[in-house]
Amino acid sequence: MPIRGCLIDLDGTIYSAGTLIEGAVAAIEQLRAAGYQLLFLTNTDSQLPETLAAKLQARQIPIQAHEIMNPLQAIATYLADTDPNLYILAPQIVKTWLEQQYPPKPEEPVSHVVLGHCGDVDGYASLNLAFRHLLQGAEFLVSQPGRNYLSNTGLNLDTGAFAALLEYASQIQPTILGKPTKTFFEQAMQALNLSADEVVVVGDDLTTDIVGAANSGMASVWLRTGKGQDQTLTPSMAQPTWILESIAELPALLAEVNN
Ligand SMILES: [Mg+2]
């Protein structure tokens, strides 16, 4: 099957440490002109796609909100076949967005504890309540498994650290929805209406992008930008199908592969 769609990472792939990667915008435009369907995948769970897209556009990166998929959308899609009553630990904008789709039912037991970015969470009481809902049988949904993330002030606790705290206390295993889970990449492929052999995953991180592609039976391109500058590929790891210096080389690779 020819490759018809690209699932492209953002941080480290399109931009890195606040700087646009050379040739990234031209590559996006060339891929679009060649007819590839593009979906940009990020594990950022503190912001909605609209906010992320506005920030990209402010930096002259031509990506629209509907072309971005993050774990929050994956959670909403995951819940679509259920009639949930959610307890949500996430920034207020995320909580409001989820509650618009799944209005709270104060009289009913909580069916799902949703754990997203905890930067705004007000401490022990709200974590303890999540813990109690888990003990009472709520399913545990986690946006993404990151341990920590780098900001301009240093390293910060990420969502996976809070998930581990609640898992440890409750002994309830979470369902994780962001990269590198198969659920996330399959939802992305379905959003493009393509099959696994028609898409390629493109990213700088062996542990999220390349592992996710391998989990989902998809081809992958590992880029030596962003985290890809520091990571070392060893034989025991999930192997990328191709390795490129940067996304600037992607249009030429796909033209060759599809020829
Ligand atoms: Mg990345």
Boltz pocket constraint, residues with backbone or C-beta under 6 A from the ligand:
constraints:
  - pocket:
      binder: B
      contacts: [[A, 9], [A, 10], [A, 11], [A, 12], [A, 13], [A, 203], [A, 204], [A, 205], [A, 226]]
      max_distance: 6.0
